[in-house]
Amino acid sequence: MAADIMTENEASARKLSWEAFIKQDVLNFLMQHNLQAITVDDGAGKKGVIKRTAKGDYTVQITSNEIL
């Protein structure tokens, strides 16, 4: 049972870490290099897409494919 709790906590931490990576590091990279869009894929089912809108705002889409 303790192993199940650890697994759930670790999965939650990894999800937050991936979201933080997309919303901070990848967004900063996109802005520094004046890009219109960027897609990041970890090869294990997680994907992040950031696009600049016509108004200059940024949209962030984060998806994941998890096996239960």
PyMOL commands that set and color helices and strands:
alter all, ss='L'
color gray80, all
select helices_A, chain A and resi 2-32
alter helices_A, ss='H'
color red, helices_A
select strands_A, chain A and resi 37-41+47-52+58-63
alter strands_A, ss='S'
color yellow, strands_A
deselect
rebuild
show_as cartoon
